Amino acid sequence: MIHFTSLQLEHWIGLVFWPFVRVLALLSTAPVFSATQVPVQVRVGLALLISVAIAPALPAMPAVHFLSGEGVVLLIQQLLIGFGLGFAITLIFSVIQFSGSVISLQMGLGFSSFFDPVTGVQVPTLSNFLNLLVLLLFMGMNGQLLVLATLMRSFTLLPVSANLSLNPSTWHLLVSEGAVIFSLGLAISTPVLGTLILVNIALGILGKLAPQLNIFVIGFPLLLGLGLLAIYIFMPAMQMLVEHLLSMSMTFAGKAMLTAAQP
């Protein structure tokens, strides 16, 4: 008859449970996996499947009681690592969404908004369109596989250990890198914004030269049409842009892990 103790049972469960917590936290914030169309049951099942698949290749799990103080600290630690990696990778969509919001505001489409399935919030129509386009390019470049590869690398750089202490400067890095969203978002929207600014200047001069003209009637369709034309001209560069943002996201995630692993 087979006999085993409660400590052995906890150790066997821990081989899957501790990776499962980190994987689930990542899937809850990473692109594609965190979409609102993905049911919670599917996300949890996928996290469990990934955890069982990678468990034999991971370093030894710590022998920690789940309900002990160390167990609670270890649980919070895995959640923070997963959420941090997800935030770093989501940078690519945050940049595009901000850029689309700025362009929409200048084109006069700021009042028009739809539910974005990627972020789960109400965003301007143009941001929604650009997010879906970037999502397709992201999946076409196997971005979801790069997310899982980054996850596997995290278990090497940041193993599940009760003695692991995350460097506090990691959180400062995540916050400071958030400034990239605004700088890159404005840089991406600059070609379209430049066109719209020139149109506004021309409309202002026209309004001074011919006060009898209704600038609002002329300006709105003109801004909308030229804005869409500028976006159409900019579209061929989207693939190169997404490749650059994806590379930046992966580099940022790796930098965050290396910083967290420093004593």
Rosetta silent file (secondary structure, phi, psi, omega in degrees, C-alpha in Angstrom):
SEQUENCE: MIHFTSLQLEHWIGLVFWPFVRVLALLSTAPVFSATQVPVQVRVGLALLISVAIAPALPAMPAVHFLSGEGVVLLIQQLLIGFGLGFAITLIFSVIQFSGSVISLQMGLGFSSFFDPVTGVQVPTLSNFLNLLVLLLFMGMNGQLLVLATLMRSFTLLPVSANLSLNPSTWHLLVSEGAVIFSLGLAISTPVLGTLILVNIALGILGKLAPQLNIFVIGFPLLLGLGLLAIYIFMPAMQMLVEHLLSMSMTFAGKAMLTAAQP
SCORE:     score description
SCORE:     0.000 S_00000001
   1 L     0.000  137.801 -176.969    0.000    0.000    0.000 S_00000001
   2 L   -83.381  131.955  178.247    1.296    3.424   -0.924 S_00000001
   3 L  -121.959  139.158  173.868    1.839    5.854    1.955 S_00000001
   4 L  -148.646  152.443 -177.414    2.658    9.534    1.717 S_00000001
   5 L   -93.250  169.295  178.219    2.681   12.406    4.164 S_00000001
   6 H   -65.554  -31.523  177.865    0.953   15.779    3.965 S_00000001
   7 H   -66.125  -40.838  177.214    4.335   17.416    3.340 S_00000001
   8 H   -64.576  -40.118  179.259    4.901   15.218    0.310 S_00000001
   9 H   -63.809  -43.641  177.946    1.405   16.020   -0.967 S_00000001
  10 H   -62.821  -37.468  179.589    1.999   19.768   -0.553 S_00000001
  11 H   -66.419  -41.422  179.711    5.305   19.450   -2.397 S_00000001
  12 H   -66.225  -41.067  178.000    3.684   17.631   -5.344 S_00000001
  13 H   -66.985  -38.173 -179.245    0.905   20.215   -5.559 S_00000001
  14 H   -64.231  -25.671  177.997    3.457   23.023   -5.271 S_00000001
  15 H   -59.593  -28.440  179.928    5.288   21.744   -8.363 S_00000001
  16 H  -107.875  -33.981 -172.964    2.333   22.972  -10.416 S_00000001
  17 H   -65.552  -46.851 -176.324    0.653   25.511   -8.133 S_00000001
  18 H   -66.126  -43.417  172.489    3.488   28.065   -7.836 S_00000001
  19 H   -63.806  -34.571 -179.304    4.141   28.216  -11.603 S_00000001
  20 H   -60.204  -39.794 -179.526    0.374   28.298  -12.136 S_00000001
  21 H   -63.233  -45.037 -179.457    0.030   31.497  -10.085 S_00000001
  22 H   -67.568  -42.363 -179.206    2.692   33.312  -12.125 S_00000001
  23 H   -63.904  -43.823 -179.056    1.345   32.029  -15.456 S_00000001
  24 H   -64.928  -39.113  177.428   -2.232   33.027  -14.603 S_00000001
  25 H   -63.203  -39.717  178.486   -1.124   36.513  -13.538 S_00000001
  26 H   -67.129  -46.086 -178.777    0.716   36.933  -16.834 S_00000001
  27 H   -65.588  -22.660  179.922   -2.187   35.658  -18.945 S_00000001
  28 L   -78.325  -14.346 -177.569   -4.529   38.055  -17.114 S_00000001
  29 L  -124.988  -18.017 -176.281   -2.540   41.098  -18.288 S_00000001
  30 L   -76.100  153.645  178.230   -0.671   40.042  -21.456 S_00000001
  31 L   -59.806  156.505  179.990   -2.014   40.881  -24.931 S_00000001
  32 L    71.185  -57.998 -175.209   -4.327   38.391  -26.685 S_00000001
  33 L   -69.013  -30.769 -176.574   -4.710   36.199  -23.576 S_00000001
  34 L   -90.656    5.746 -179.626   -6.264   38.975  -21.464 S_00000001
  35 L   -59.998  145.062 -177.031   -8.887   39.931  -24.068 S_00000001
  36 L   -66.014  -21.723  178.058  -12.397   40.160  -22.672 S_00000001
  37 L   -71.757  -18.479  179.132  -13.605   37.645  -25.293 S_00000001
  38 L   -83.141  114.143 -178.984  -11.457   34.973  -23.650 S_00000001
  39 L   -62.191  152.765  179.765  -13.561   33.429  -20.851 S_00000001
  40 H   -60.923  -37.454 -179.813  -12.020   33.204  -17.403 S_00000001
  41 H   -62.148  -40.475  178.274  -12.440   29.427  -17.463 S_00000001
  42 H   -65.587  -42.431 -179.200  -10.408   29.194  -20.675 S_00000001
  43 H   -63.854  -42.987  178.785   -7.686   31.444  -19.243 S_00000001
  44 H   -66.506  -42.782  178.684   -7.457   29.409  -16.030 S_00000001
  45 H   -63.387  -39.908  178.146   -7.452   26.130  -17.965 S_00000001
  46 H   -66.315  -40.364  177.466   -4.729   27.376  -20.305 S_00000001
  47 H   -62.744  -39.467  178.216   -2.642   28.551  -17.340 S_00000001
  48 H   -67.221  -41.111  179.356   -3.022   25.125  -15.710 S_00000001
  49 H   -63.548  -44.621  178.752   -2.108   23.336  -18.944 S_00000001
  50 H   -63.361  -40.677 -178.940    1.011   25.490  -19.417 S_00000001
  51 H   -63.773  -42.570  179.033    2.026   24.961  -15.783 S_00000001
  52 H   -66.203  -36.564 -177.234    1.737   21.175  -16.056 S_00000001
  53 H   -70.427  -37.267 -175.265    3.697   21.223  -19.340 S_00000001
  54 H   -93.665  -11.239 -175.720    6.606   23.326  -18.055 S_00000001
  55 H   -55.258  -43.597 -179.561    6.756   21.935  -14.507 S_00000001
  56 H   -64.467  -22.849 -177.365    9.326   19.175  -15.302 S_00000001
  57 H   -93.172   -2.505 -176.036   11.718   21.735  -16.838 S_00000001
  58 L   -89.622  158.028  174.447   11.581   24.211  -13.943 S_00000001
  59 L   -62.030  165.830 -177.894   13.983   24.428  -10.989 S_00000001
  60 L   -61.133  136.984  179.280   12.975   22.690   -7.781 S_00000001
  61 L   -81.568  148.461 -179.866   10.026   24.304   -6.010 S_00000001
  62 L   -71.590  147.555  177.147   10.419   25.406   -2.381 S_00000001
  63 L   -86.212   87.071 -175.281    8.898   23.273    0.368 S_00000001
  64 L  -125.446  136.378  174.962    6.546   25.916    1.757 S_00000001
  65 L   -69.834  135.379 -176.491    3.203   25.488    3.501 S_00000001
  66 L   -63.668  -35.892 -175.690    0.473   27.169    1.473 S_00000001
  67 L   -95.910    6.949  178.679   -1.214   28.754    4.510 S_00000001
  68 L   -84.232  171.116  177.494    1.988   29.849    6.241 S_00000001
  69 H   -62.131  -40.535  177.739    3.411   33.352    6.217 S_00000001
  70 H   -64.271  -36.329  179.336    6.087   32.301    3.733 S_00000001
  71 H   -65.142  -40.756  178.780    3.416   30.788    1.507 S_00000001
  72 H   -66.281  -41.944  178.561    1.412   34.030    1.412 S_00000001
  73 H   -62.963  -42.014  179.724    4.565   36.059    0.656 S_00000001
  74 H   -65.591  -37.503  178.083    5.526   33.623   -2.106 S_00000001
  75 H   -63.068  -48.267  179.190    2.008   33.828   -3.575 S_00000001
  76 H   -62.377  -37.897 -179.973    2.101   37.646   -3.676 S_00000001
  77 H   -61.952  -44.571 -179.881    5.606   37.497   -5.156 S_00000001
  78 H   -67.107  -36.010  177.035    4.487   35.286   -8.063 S_00000001
  79 H   -64.954  -42.657 -179.626    1.495   37.524   -8.717 S_00000001
  80 H   -64.434  -40.927  179.149    3.694   40.626   -8.834 S_00000001
  81 H   -63.936  -45.343 -179.875    6.139   38.991  -11.246 S_00000001
  82 H   -64.527  -45.459  179.201    3.352   37.858  -13.570 S_00000001
  83 H   -64.787  -38.971  179.748    1.550   41.212  -13.515 S_00000001
  84 H   -63.435  -43.724  177.909    4.832   43.084  -14.034 S_00000001
  85 H   -65.471  -40.264  178.262    5.743   41.033  -17.101 S_00000001
  86 H   -62.771  -40.639  177.992    2.245   41.444  -18.505 S_00000001
  87 H   -63.664  -41.785 -178.828    2.413   45.205  -18.061 S_00000001
  88 H   -62.844  -38.556 -177.580    5.792   45.364  -19.806 S_00000001
  89 H   -78.587  -28.385  179.827    4.502   43.425  -22.816 S_00000001
  90 L   -72.084   -7.285 -179.311    1.224   45.375  -23.014 S_00000001
  91 H   -52.670  -37.005 -175.907    3.283   48.504  -23.676 S_00000001
  92 H   -61.098  -40.740 -178.553    2.899   47.968  -27.438 S_00000001
  93 H   -79.000  -31.178  177.817   -0.905   48.317  -27.312 S_00000001
  94 H   -65.228  -38.687  178.930   -0.870   51.223  -24.866 S_00000001
  95 H   -63.460  -46.760 -178.022    1.330   53.230  -27.244 S_00000001
  96 H   -66.252  -39.408 -179.514   -0.982   52.605  -30.216 S_00000001
  97 H   -65.014  -41.652  178.092   -4.104   53.365  -28.177 S_00000001
  98 H   -64.963  -42.142  178.715   -2.694   56.697  -26.980 S_00000001
  99 H   -61.402  -44.758  178.443   -1.620   57.588  -30.494 S_00000001
 100 H   -63.763  -35.618  178.965   -5.076   56.798  -31.864 S_00000001
 101 H   -65.588  -41.928  179.593   -6.736   58.865  -29.121 S_00000001
 102 H   -64.852  -44.362  179.847   -4.627   61.919  -29.967 S_00000001
 103 H   -64.897  -42.118  179.624   -5.348   61.607  -33.691 S_00000001
 104 H   -60.060  -41.459 -179.451   -9.073   61.086  -33.069 S_00000001
 105 H   -62.435  -40.863 -179.010   -9.220   64.228  -30.950 S_00000001
 106 H   -75.199  -26.981  179.733   -7.606   66.321  -33.671 S_00000001
 107 H   -82.957  -11.972 -177.218   -9.778   64.825  -36.429 S_00000001
 108 L    91.840   14.113  179.402  -12.977   65.549  -34.537 S_00000001
 109 L  -102.294   14.503 -178.279  -13.742   61.904  -33.750 S_00000001
 110 L   -63.972  -25.222 -179.655  -13.163   62.229  -30.023 S_00000001
 111 L   -77.445  -19.042 -176.224  -16.917   61.958  -29.387 S_00000001
 112 L   -95.193  120.343 -177.677  -17.128   58.602  -31.181 S_00000001
 113 E  -139.877  153.159  177.928  -16.063   55.633  -29.050 S_00000001
 114 E  -134.568  165.527  176.219  -16.475   51.865  -29.037 S_00000001
 115 E   -78.047  122.653 -178.694  -15.724   49.040  -26.643 S_00000001
 116 L   -89.557  118.590 -179.613  -12.175   47.838  -27.271 S_00000001
 117 L   -69.382  -18.519 -178.244  -11.890   44.022  -26.927 S_00000001
 118 L   -77.986  -48.444 -176.454   -8.130   44.254  -26.359 S_00000001
 119 L   -98.259  -18.938  178.176   -8.126   46.598  -23.368 S_00000001
 120 L    79.470   20.492 -179.868  -11.704   46.137  -22.211 S_00000001
 121 L  -132.100  168.719  176.344  -12.507   49.876  -21.999 S_00000001
 122 E   -78.756  124.560  179.907  -14.253   52.508  -24.105 S_00000001
 123 E  -132.558  159.109  176.423  -11.785   54.051  -26.559 S_00000001
 124 E   -56.706  154.463 -176.649  -12.155   56.334  -29.600 S_00000001
 125 H   -55.551  -44.282 -178.109  -13.154   54.627  -32.832 S_00000001
 126 H   -65.549  -38.774  176.965   -9.773   55.184  -34.448 S_00000001
 127 H   -62.770  -39.764  177.949   -7.941   53.754  -31.421 S_00000001
 128 H   -61.495  -44.716  179.207  -10.164   50.687  -31.602 S_00000001
 129 H   -62.516  -46.450 -179.102   -9.344   50.221  -35.291 S_00000001
 130 H   -66.510  -36.535  178.104   -5.596   50.642  -34.742 S_00000001
 131 H   -63.422  -43.087  178.768   -5.651   48.283  -31.745 S_00000001
 132 H   -65.922  -38.233  178.073   -7.331   45.551  -33.775 S_00000001
 133 H   -64.284  -44.535  179.374   -4.861   46.091  -36.614 S_00000001
 134 H   -66.503  -34.340  177.615   -1.900   45.875  -34.238 S_00000001
 135 H   -62.853  -42.705  177.686   -3.430   42.767  -32.647 S_00000001
 136 H   -63.705  -44.152  178.156   -3.547   41.039  -36.037 S_00000001
 137 H   -65.689  -38.162  178.921    0.054   42.033  -36.782 S_00000001
 138 H   -60.070  -45.514  179.598    1.080   40.961  -33.270 S_00000001
 139 H   -73.054  -33.472  176.808   -0.352   37.480  -33.776 S_00000001
 140 H   -64.821  -27.035  177.226    1.011   37.318  -37.331 S_00000001
 141 L   -92.454   12.756 -179.186    4.498   37.870  -35.882 S_00000001
 142 L    58.743   39.089  178.678    3.913   35.085  -33.313 S_00000001
 143 H   -62.844  -33.324  179.650    3.877   37.635  -30.510 S_00000001
 144 H   -64.857  -32.293  177.099    1.865   35.262  -28.314 S_00000001
 145 H   -72.745  -34.392  175.902    4.690   32.716  -28.565 S_00000001
 146 H   -65.651  -34.133  176.169    7.217   35.383  -27.600 S_00000001
 147 H   -62.207  -44.753  179.325    5.086   36.101  -24.528 S_00000001
 148 H   -67.768  -35.246  176.656    5.296   32.440  -23.502 S_00000001
 149 H   -65.117  -39.605  175.914    9.052   32.413  -24.209 S_00000001
 150 H   -64.076  -37.178  176.885    9.464   35.434  -21.928 S_00000001
 151 H   -61.734  -45.906  178.900    7.464   33.592  -19.294 S_00000001
 152 H   -62.681  -38.701  179.073    9.794   30.586  -19.454 S_00000001
 153 H   -65.075  -30.797 -178.575   12.820   32.856  -19.205 S_00000001
 154 H   -64.874  -30.871  179.599   11.375   34.427  -16.065 S_00000001
 155 H   -72.484  -19.311  175.598   11.558   31.103  -14.226 S_00000001
 156 H   -84.597  -44.691 -179.308   15.307   31.030  -14.939 S_00000001
 157 H   -77.437  -35.513 -178.515   16.046   34.618  -13.959 S_00000001
 158 L  -127.165   74.781 -177.990   13.476   34.764  -11.146 S_00000001
 159 L   -65.577  155.979  176.975   13.027   31.207   -9.846 S_00000001
 160 L   -72.219  108.747 -176.217   10.240   30.359   -7.449 S_00000001
 161 L  -151.666  140.425  177.713   12.026   30.612   -4.128 S_00000001
 162 L   -70.526  -19.259 -178.818   11.130   31.737   -0.630 S_00000001
 163 L   -93.730    0.763 -178.794   14.548   33.433   -0.424 S_00000001
 164 L   -77.201  127.271  176.731   14.053   35.506   -3.583 S_00000001
 165 L  -118.270  121.656 -179.102   13.853   39.235   -2.913 S_00000001
 166 L   -75.510  132.736  179.669   12.707   41.463   -5.743 S_00000001
 167 L   -65.816  125.010 -178.610   14.818   44.566   -6.256 S_00000001
 168 L   -59.652  -25.187 -178.988   12.651   47.619   -5.371 S_00000001
 169 H   -67.169  -14.513  178.076   14.138   49.529   -8.309 S_00000001
 170 H   -62.297  -42.677 -178.397   12.185   47.200  -10.627 S_00000001
 171 H   -69.244  -34.753  174.738    8.917   48.935   -9.797 S_00000001
 172 H   -64.993  -36.487  177.843   10.521   52.316  -10.365 S_00000001
 173 H   -64.213  -43.429 -179.880   11.692   51.010  -13.755 S_00000001
 174 H   -62.352  -40.136 -179.655    8.156   49.914  -14.682 S_00000001
 175 H   -70.212  -44.342 -177.711    6.748   53.306  -13.742 S_00000001
 176 H   -66.457  -35.462  178.700    9.485   55.302  -15.481 S_00000001
 177 H   -70.907  -14.327  175.176    9.176   53.262  -18.661 S_00000001
 178 L   -63.554  -21.967  176.510    5.497   54.208  -18.699 S_00000001
 179 H   -64.148  -21.426  178.836    6.663   57.581  -20.039 S_00000001
 180 H   -62.713  -30.734 -179.716    7.489   55.726  -23.256 S_00000001
 181 H   -58.020  -43.670 -176.681    3.750   55.429  -23.901 S_00000001
 182 H   -76.508  -43.625 -177.807    3.423   59.206  -24.239 S_00000001
 183 H   -66.281  -47.403  179.565    6.674   59.889  -26.085 S_00000001
 184 H   -69.692  -37.311  178.839    6.238   57.079  -28.631 S_00000001
 185 H   -60.630  -43.601  177.226    2.511   57.731  -28.963 S_00000001
 186 H   -68.443  -37.201  179.029    3.118   61.349  -29.906 S_00000001
 187 H   -64.302  -39.844 -179.845    5.980   60.355  -32.221 S_00000001
 188 H   -67.815  -39.011 -177.387    3.756   57.863  -34.062 S_00000001
 189 H   -82.023   -4.909 -176.103    0.911   60.355  -34.429 S_00000001
 190 H   -57.793  -45.733 -179.680    3.206   63.197  -35.571 S_00000001
 191 H   -57.925  -43.337 -179.689    2.762   62.669  -39.375 S_00000001
 192 H   -72.162  -41.548  179.297   -1.022   62.774  -39.105 S_00000001
 193 H   -62.526  -38.249  177.914   -1.006   65.565  -36.527 S_00000001
 194 H   -60.473  -42.696  178.185    1.284   67.647  -38.762 S_00000001
 195 H   -62.903  -44.506 -178.171   -1.168   67.317  -41.621 S_00000001
 196 H   -68.294  -34.938  177.665   -4.127   68.277  -39.435 S_00000001
 197 H   -64.893  -41.942  177.365   -2.276   71.273  -37.955 S_00000001
 198 H   -62.386  -38.842  177.950   -1.566   72.597  -41.455 S_00000001
 199 H   -65.031  -41.959  178.699   -5.240   72.163  -42.335 S_00000001
 200 H   -63.710  -39.113  177.282   -6.275   74.057  -39.193 S_00000001
 201 H   -63.759  -43.845  178.913   -3.869   76.884  -40.035 S_00000001
 202 H   -63.167  -39.046  178.617   -5.261   77.041  -43.566 S_00000001
 203 H   -67.412  -36.437  177.637   -8.835   77.116  -42.228 S_00000001
 204 H   -64.532  -42.621  177.514   -7.897   79.889  -39.816 S_00000001
 205 H   -65.138  -41.201  178.933   -6.447   82.000  -42.632 S_00000001
 206 H   -63.517  -37.188  178.625   -9.491   81.263  -44.786 S_00000001
 207 H   -65.705  -32.294  177.080  -11.784   82.326  -41.964 S_00000001
 208 H   -74.812  -38.456 -177.664  -10.010   85.684  -41.754 S_00000001
 209 H   -75.446  -34.211 -178.104  -10.034   86.255  -45.514 S_00000001
 210 L  -132.047   79.293 -177.026  -13.653   85.185  -46.015 S_00000001
 211 L   -61.600  -22.060 -177.833  -15.627   85.676  -42.771 S_00000001
 212 L   -72.977  -15.562  178.370  -18.893   84.891  -44.546 S_00000001
 213 L   -75.152  143.182  175.642  -17.851   81.243  -44.979 S_00000001
 214 L   -87.632   97.061 -174.862  -19.034   78.727  -42.382 S_00000001
 215 H   -64.424  -33.162 -177.810  -15.679   77.253  -41.345 S_00000001
 216 H   -66.400  -36.611  179.164  -17.279   74.605  -39.138 S_00000001
 217 H   -69.985  -37.963 -179.800  -19.246   73.171  -42.055 S_00000001
 218 H   -79.344  -40.048 -170.599  -16.165   73.115  -44.273 S_00000001
 219 H   -68.613  -40.684 -175.145  -13.594   72.206  -41.623 S_00000001
 220 H   -62.832  -53.010  178.525  -15.087   69.016  -40.168 S_00000001
 221 H   -65.005  -31.205  179.301  -15.314   66.968  -43.408 S_00000001
 222 H   -67.939  -45.266  177.725  -11.986   68.404  -44.554 S_00000001
 223 H   -63.455  -41.944 -179.270  -10.204   67.417  -41.336 S_00000001
 224 H   -65.000  -45.920 -178.020  -11.848   64.002  -41.375 S_00000001
 225 H   -66.994  -47.002 -179.685  -11.020   63.316  -45.023 S_00000001
 226 H   -68.999  -32.582  176.309   -7.417   64.504  -44.923 S_00000001
 227 H   -63.998  -44.810  177.352   -6.868   62.733  -41.595 S_00000001
 228 H   -65.215  -36.139  177.336   -8.047   59.431  -43.051 S_00000001
 229 H   -64.904  -41.767  178.456   -5.910   60.041  -46.134 S_00000001
 230 H   -64.541  -38.575  177.858   -2.833   60.641  -43.938 S_00000001
 231 H   -66.088  -39.929  178.627   -3.550   57.424  -42.008 S_00000001
 232 H   -61.421  -41.909  178.499   -3.922   55.531  -45.306 S_00000001
 233 H   -67.166  -31.217 -177.752   -0.519   56.804  -46.466 S_00000001
 234 H   -79.964  -17.682 -173.500    0.964   55.834  -43.088 S_00000001
 235 H   -56.648  -40.599 -179.199   -0.448   52.272  -43.153 S_00000001
 236 H   -59.083  -21.442 -179.506    2.470   50.604  -45.058 S_00000001
 237 H   -87.655   -2.234 -175.909    4.771   51.534  -42.164 S_00000001
 238 H   -64.870  -39.623 -179.279    2.569   49.802  -39.557 S_00000001
 239 H   -62.234  -46.153  177.708    4.281   46.429  -39.885 S_00000001
 240 H   -63.434  -36.643  179.503    7.722   47.922  -39.292 S_00000001
 241 H   -66.077  -44.796 -179.942    6.321   49.958  -36.412 S_00000001
 242 H   -65.625  -38.824  176.030    4.760   46.934  -34.712 S_00000001
 243 H   -59.038  -42.832  179.550    8.001   44.961  -35.137 S_00000001
 244 H   -65.930  -43.717  179.810    9.887   47.785  -33.426 S_00000001
 245 H   -66.606  -37.944  177.949    7.349   48.049  -30.590 S_00000001
 246 H   -64.378  -41.974  177.200    7.328   44.265  -30.113 S_00000001
 247 H   -63.280  -40.532  178.084   11.119   44.250  -29.897 S_00000001
 248 H   -63.729  -40.790 -179.698   10.981   47.109  -27.390 S_00000001
 249 H   -64.052  -44.228  179.028    8.411   45.259  -25.269 S_00000001
 250 H   -64.860  -41.103  178.199   10.493   42.081  -25.156 S_00000001
 251 H   -64.357  -41.065  179.826   13.640   44.080  -24.328 S_00000001
 252 H   -64.341  -42.050  178.170   11.782   45.980  -21.632 S_00000001
 253 H   -63.312  -42.375  177.520   10.464   42.745  -20.086 S_00000001
 254 H   -64.664  -39.181  178.448   13.977   41.256  -20.076 S_00000001
 255 H   -65.009  -39.432  178.517   15.420   44.416  -18.528 S_00000001
 256 H   -64.391  -40.225  179.526   12.771   44.355  -15.798 S_00000001
 257 H   -67.327  -41.276  179.172   13.577   40.720  -14.977 S_00000001
 258 H   -64.313  -39.316  178.290   17.316   41.372  -14.847 S_00000001
 259 H   -66.278  -41.323  179.908   16.748   44.362  -12.556 S_00000001
 260 H   -66.362  -30.719 -176.905   14.461   42.351  -10.275 S_00000001
 261 H   -79.094  -14.932 -179.612   17.019   39.537  -10.029 S_00000001
 262 L   -70.084  139.483 -179.488   19.791   41.888   -8.835 S_00000001
 263 L   -69.855    0.000    0.000   20.457   41.656   -5.081 S_00000001
